[in-house]
């Protein structure tokens, strides 16, 4: 799920402030602590080989985030692709790979335990 900034409902606007809110943007029930993450990614980065060995060879952690700049495309287990761009909010459910289409910076919030498993797996892949 992605939402461009202009499609996030303006709930309040006063001089000097615009407050936008997207309700129902994913569900965190069933998860423990959340980590805040900032990724800087170069065009061409592809997580596919890094996720080999995880369930379905996919990241099984959900992420909520914001694209500070750039463009990324996710592919889910069914082959469905979704592209996010600068200023998009996004929700990536479990079961995805990511390809960086243009140099990107993203801010994400992820269940800490689940995403640490994925990050540790990627670190071990790079060391091989």
Secondary structure, 3 states (H helix, E strand, C coil): CEEEHHHCCEEEEECCEEEECCCCCCCCCCCCCEEEEEEEECCCCECHHHHCCCHHHCECCCEEEEEEEEEEEEEECCCCEEEEECCEEEEECCCEEEEEEEEEEEEEEEEHHHHHHHHHHHHHHHHC
